[in-house]
C-alpha cells in the first residue's frame, strides 16, 4: 500500500500552487512535508484526499485514486478545525464515524479508549465549545483516527498545543505508525519532524527544493554548526572566511560555517590562540536547513 504522487501540477487560474511534485510514501512510514506560506502543502493534501483534482499528473493510493468510495481508508486532520461546537464529544464522534461506516457500539468503545489515553475520559459528554483549544485538538485528532485508517493525513497536528499535550499527541502518532498506519504530516515545529520522520520534502512556492531521507540530508548538507568553549574571547572568528554567523554563549560561542573544510580550518585557528575546552562539530538542525531553503518565512 503505497502513496504515489507523480509529476503533479495544480493551477488556480494563472497561479501555479504546486509545480512538478513527485514523491512516494511507503506503507507504514512517516513522511514530513515542510514549506513556507503558499508553498503548496495544504493544496497537495487536498489532492491526495481527492478534494482537488490535479491540473496535470496523478495521485494514487494502492494503485488507484482516493475516490469517495475509499474514504473509509483515510483519516484527515485539517489545519482549519471543523468540529460542531454545540455537539458533545460523544455525539460528534458517533456522527462522524457513522459516516465512515462504523457501528455505534464500536465507536463508543474506541472513543473511550482514546479519551482515556489522552487523560480526558470526563469529556465524553461535554460540548465541544466547553473545551479548551488544546482539548478540542485532541478530539479532532481522535475523529481522524477512530476508524483506524490505513492512510493518515495530518495538517499542522501540533498547532496550538502546550508542551505536555504536544508530547502526548506525538506519542500517539508514533504508536499509530508503529502499528502500520502510513502517515503524512506537516508541522512548523521542526523538533517534531526530526523526531518522527525518516523522509521529508520541502516545498517553496509550489516546487520541491529539498527531498529525501532526513539523516542523509543532514549528513550531506554543507552547513555545519560548531560549539566552542575556550578561555578567551571568540568574537574574532566572526570575520573568518566561511563563517556564516557567531552567537556568543556564557562560556564560548556557537559558530555556523559553510562546510566541513571551514570547520577544520577553524579548529587549527582556535587551537593556536589558546586553551580550547570544547570543539564539537554538529550536523545542521532541520530548523537551520528550513531557514536556509525556505527563506525563514512562516509555514503554510
C-alpha positions as CSV (number, residue, x, y, z in Angstrom):
1,X,0.0,0.0,0.0
2,X,1.9,3.0,-1.3
3,X,1.1,6.6,-1.9
4,X,2.5,7.8,-5.2
5,X,2.4,11.4,-6.4
6,X,3.6,11.6,-10.0
7,X,4.7,14.9,-11.5
8,X,1.7,16.7,-10.1
9,X,0.8,20.3,-11.0
10,X,-2.1,22.3,-9.7
11,X,-3.1,25.7,-11.2
12,X,-5.7,28.2,-10.0
13,X,-6.2,30.5,-13.0
14,X,-2.7,31.9,-13.7
15,X,-1.3,30.9,-10.3
16,X,0.6,27.6,-10.0
17,X,0.2,26.3,-6.5
18,X,2.0,23.0,-7.0
19,X,4.6,22.6,-9.7
20,X,6.2,19.3,-10.7
21,X,5.8,17.4,-7.4
22,X,6.7,13.7,-7.3
23,X,7.1,11.5,-4.2
24,X,6.5,8.0,-2.9
25,X,5.4,7.2,0.6
26,X,5.8,3.6,1.5
27,X,3.3,1.7,3.7
28,X,3.8,2.2,7.4
29,X,6.2,5.1,7.0
30,X,6.1,8.6,8.4
31,X,6.6,11.4,5.9
32,X,7.0,15.1,6.6
33,X,6.1,17.9,4.4
34,X,7.5,21.4,5.1
35,X,7.3,24.8,3.4
36,X,6.6,28.5,3.8
37,X,3.3,30.3,3.2
38,X,1.9,29.5,-0.2
39,X,4.3,26.6,-0.6
40,X,1.5,24.2,-1.6
41,X,1.3,21.8,1.3
42,X,-2.4,22.1,2.0
43,X,-3.2,22.0,-1.7
44,X,-1.1,18.8,-2.0
45,X,-3.0,17.2,0.9
46,X,-6.3,18.1,-0.7
47,X,-5.2,16.5,-4.0
48,X,-4.2,13.3,-2.1
49,X,-7.6,13.2,-0.5
50,X,-9.4,13.7,-3.8
51,X,-10.9,17.1,-2.7
52,X,-9.0,18.8,-5.6
53,X,-8.1,17.3,-9.0
54,X,-4.6,17.9,-10.2
55,X,-4.2,20.0,-13.3
56,X,-1.6,17.6,-14.5
57,X,-0.1,14.4,-13.1
58,X,-1.6,11.8,-10.8
59,X,-2.1,10.9,-7.2
60,X,-2.7,7.2,-6.3
61,X,-3.1,5.1,-3.2
62,X,-2.7,1.3,-3.7
63,X,-2.6,2.0,-7.4
64,X,-5.8,3.9,-7.7
65,X,-7.3,7.4,-6.9
66,X,-8.8,8.1,-3.5
67,X,-12.4,8.4,-4.5
68,X,-15.4,8.8,-2.2
69,X,-15.9,5.1,-2.0
70,X,-12.5,4.7,-0.4
71,X,-12.8,7.4,2.2
72,X,-13.0,4.8,5.0
73,X,-9.3,4.1,4.3
74,X,-8.3,7.7,5.1
75,X,-8.0,9.8,8.2
76,X,-7.6,13.6,7.8
77,X,-6.9,16.3,10.4
78,X,-7.2,19.6,8.6
79,X,-5.3,22.7,9.6
80,X,-8.7,24.6,9.9
81,X,-10.6,22.6,12.5
82,X,-14.2,21.7,11.8
83,X,-15.9,20.4,14.9
84,X,-19.5,21.2,15.7
85,X,-19.4,23.4,18.8
86,X,-22.9,22.5,20.1
87,X,-22.5,18.7,20.0
88,X,-21.0,16.7,22.8
89,X,-17.8,14.8,22.2
90,X,-19.7,11.6,22.1
91,X,-22.4,12.9,19.7
92,X,-19.7,14.4,17.5
93,X,-17.7,11.2,17.1
94,X,-20.7,9.0,16.7
95,X,-21.9,11.2,13.9
96,X,-18.5,11.4,12.1
97,X,-17.7,7.7,12.4
98,X,-21.2,6.6,11.2
99,X,-20.3,8.4,8.0
100,X,-17.2,6.1,7.9
101,X,-19.5,3.0,8.2
102,X,-18.7,2.2,11.8
103,X,-21.3,0.8,14.2
104,X,-22.2,2.8,17.4
105,X,-21.0,0.2,20.0
106,X,-17.6,0.1,18.3
107,X,-17.4,3.8,18.1
108,X,-18.2,4.3,21.8
109,X,-15.7,1.6,22.8
110,X,-12.9,3.0,20.8
111,X,-13.7,6.6,21.8
112,X,-13.5,5.7,25.4
113,X,-10.1,4.1,24.9
114,X,-8.8,7.2,23.1
115,X,-10.2,9.6,25.7
116,X,-8.5,7.5,28.4
117,X,-5.2,7.5,26.6
118,X,-5.4,11.3,26.3
119,X,-6.3,11.6,30.0
120,X,-9.7,13.2,29.4
121,X,-12.3,10.5,29.9
122,X,-14.6,13.0,31.7
123,X,-15.0,14.9,28.4
124,X,-17.3,12.3,26.8
125,X,-20.5,14.3,27.4
126,X,-19.1,17.8,27.3
127,X,-19.9,20.1,24.4
128,X,-17.0,20.9,22.1
129,X,-17.5,24.7,22.8
130,X,-16.8,23.9,26.5
131,X,-13.3,22.6,25.8
132,X,-10.1,24.4,25.6
133,X,-8.4,24.7,22.2
134,X,-5.9,22.1,23.1
135,X,-8.6,19.6,24.1
136,X,-10.6,20.4,21.0
137,X,-7.5,19.5,19.1
138,X,-7.4,16.1,20.9
139,X,-11.0,15.4,19.9
140,X,-10.3,16.5,16.3
141,X,-7.3,14.1,16.2
142,X,-9.5,11.2,17.6
143,X,-12.0,12.0,14.9
144,X,-9.3,11.5,12.3
145,X,-8.1,8.1,13.6
146,X,-11.0,6.4,15.4
147,X,-11.9,4.4,12.3
148,X,-8.3,3.1,12.1
149,X,-7.4,4.4,8.7
150,X,-4.6,3.0,6.5
151,X,-3.5,6.4,5.4
152,X,-3.5,9.4,7.8
153,X,-3.0,13.0,6.7
154,X,-2.2,15.5,9.5
155,X,-2.0,19.2,8.6
156,X,-0.3,21.0,11.4
157,X,-1.4,18.5,14.1
158,X,0.6,20.1,16.9
159,X,-0.6,23.7,16.3
160,X,-1.7,25.4,19.4
161,X,-0.7,22.6,21.8
162,X,1.2,23.2,25.0
163,X,4.4,21.0,25.6
164,X,2.6,18.3,27.6
165,X,-0.2,17.8,25.0
166,X,2.4,18.0,22.2
167,X,4.3,15.1,23.7
168,X,1.1,13.2,24.2
169,X,-0.1,13.7,20.6
170,X,3.4,12.9,19.3
171,X,3.4,9.6,21.2
172,X,0.0,8.8,19.7
173,X,1.2,9.5,16.2
174,X,4.3,7.4,16.7
175,X,2.2,4.5,18.1
176,X,-0.1,4.6,15.0
177,X,2.9,4.5,12.7
178,X,4.4,1.5,14.6
179,X,1.0,-0.3,14.2
180,X,1.3,0.1,10.4
181,X,-0.5,3.3,9.6
182,X,1.0,5.4,6.8
183,X,1.3,9.0,7.9
184,X,1.9,12.2,6.0
185,X,2.0,15.4,8.1
186,X,3.2,19.0,8.1
187,X,4.4,20.9,11.1
188,X,6.1,24.2,11.9
189,X,7.7,22.5,14.9
190,X,11.0,21.2,13.5
191,X,11.6,19.1,16.6
192,X,8.5,17.0,15.9
193,X,9.6,16.4,12.2
194,X,13.1,15.5,13.3
195,X,11.8,13.0,15.9
196,X,9.1,11.4,13.9
197,X,10.1,11.4,10.2
198,X,12.6,9.4,8.3
199,X,11.8,11.1,5.0
200,X,10.6,14.5,4.0
201,X,10.1,17.0,1.3
202,X,10.4,20.8,1.5
203,X,8.4,23.0,-0.9
204,X,8.9,26.6,-1.8
205,X,6.3,28.3,-4.0
206,X,4.9,25.0,-5.1
207,X,8.3,23.5,-6.1
208,X,10.3,20.8,-4.3
209,X,13.6,22.4,-3.1
210,X,14.7,19.5,-0.8
211,X,13.7,15.9,-0.7
212,X,14.9,12.6,0.7
213,X,16.0,10.8,3.9
214,X,16.4,13.2,6.8
215,X,19.5,11.6,8.1
216,X,21.2,11.7,4.7
217,X,20.1,15.3,4.1
218,X,21.6,16.5,7.3
219,X,24.8,14.5,6.7
220,X,25.3,15.8,3.2
221,X,24.3,19.4,3.9
222,X,27.3,21.7,3.6
223,X,26.5,23.9,6.5
224,X,27.8,22.8,9.9
225,X,27.4,24.1,13.5
226,X,30.3,24.2,15.9
227,X,30.1,24.5,19.7
228,X,33.3,26.0,21.1
229,X,34.4,26.7,24.7
230,X,37.7,28.5,25.2
231,X,39.5,30.6,27.8
232,X,39.5,33.7,25.6
233,X,37.1,35.8,23.5
234,X,36.0,34.1,20.3
235,X,34.4,37.2,18.7
236,X,37.3,37.5,16.2
237,X,36.0,34.3,14.5
238,X,33.0,36.3,13.2
239,X,35.2,37.8,10.4
240,X,36.8,34.5,9.4
241,X,36.1,33.5,5.8
242,X,33.4,30.8,5.6
243,X,31.8,31.7,9.0
244,X,28.1,32.4,8.4
245,X,27.3,33.5,12.0
246,X,28.6,33.6,15.5
247,X,26.5,33.6,18.6
248,X,28.3,34.2,21.9
249,X,27.3,31.9,24.8
250,X,28.2,32.1,28.5
251,X,31.4,30.0,28.1
252,X,32.2,30.3,24.4
253,X,30.3,30.5,21.2
254,X,28.2,28.7,18.7
255,X,29.6,29.2,15.2
256,X,27.8,28.3,11.9
257,X,30.1,27.6,9.0
258,X,29.7,26.9,5.3
259,X,31.2,23.4,5.2
260,X,33.4,20.8,6.7
261,X,36.7,22.3,5.4
262,X,35.9,25.6,7.1
263,X,35.3,23.7,10.3
264,X,38.7,22.0,10.1
265,X,40.5,25.3,9.4
266,X,38.6,26.9,12.4
267,X,39.9,24.1,14.7
268,X,43.5,25.0,14.0
269,X,42.8,28.7,14.3
270,X,41.3,28.5,17.8
271,X,43.9,25.9,18.9
272,X,46.7,28.4,18.1
273,X,45.0,31.2,20.1
274,X,44.9,29.4,23.5
275,X,43.4,26.6,25.5
276,X,40.2,25.1,24.0
277,X,37.9,23.2,26.4
278,X,35.4,22.1,23.7
279,X,35.3,22.0,19.9
280,X,32.3,20.0,18.7
281,X,31.1,19.9,15.1
282,X,27.4,19.1,14.6
283,X,25.2,18.5,11.6
284,X,22.8,21.4,10.9
285,X,19.4,21.2,12.6
286,X,16.3,20.9,10.5
287,X,15.5,24.4,11.6
288,X,18.7,25.7,10.1
289,X,18.0,23.9,6.9
290,X,14.5,25.2,6.7
291,X,15.7,28.7,7.2
292,X,18.3,28.3,4.5
293,X,16.0,26.7,2.0
294,X,12.6,28.3,2.7
295,X,13.9,31.8,3.4
296,X,12.8,31.9,7.1
297,X,9.2,32.6,6.2
298,X,6.4,31.2,8.4
299,X,4.9,27.9,7.2
300,X,1.6,27.5,5.4
